[in-house]
Amino acid sequence: MMNRFKIEWACRRGMRELDKMIMPFYQNHFDELSEAQQQTFVEMLNYTDPELFRWFMHQIPAPTEEMGKLIELIRSKIEK
C-alpha cells in the first residue's frame, strides 16, 4: 500500500516549474492512474529536480519508456 503523505511530500519540488506540473497532477489525476502508472509516478519522484526538468522540457529522454509516457501524460493534463 502506498503512503499518500510520503508521496504528496515528495511531490513538493525545489523548482517552481516542476511544482506547477507535478503537484497539481498528483492532486487531480493520480487516482485515475493504473497501479503500474502509480508505481512509475512514485519511482519518478526519486529522481533529482534537474533530471526531472530535463525530461519534462524534452531536453533528454526519460530513463524508461513507461516514465516517458507518464511524463507526456502529466504534460498533457497540465497544459490544458
C-alpha positions, 0 to 999 in steps of 0.5 A: 500500500502506498503512503499518500503523505510520503508521496504528496511530500515528495511531490513538493519540488525545489523548482517552481516549474516542476511544482506547477506540473507535478503537484497539481497532477498528483492532486487531480489525476493520480487516482485515475492512474493504473497501479503500474502508472502509480508505481512509475509516478512514485519511482519518478519522484526519486529522481533529482529536480534537474533530471526531472526538468530535463525530461519534462522540457524534452531536453533528454529522454526519460530513463524508461519508456513507461516514465516517458509516457507518464511524463507526456501524460502529466504534460498533457493534463497540465497544459490544458 
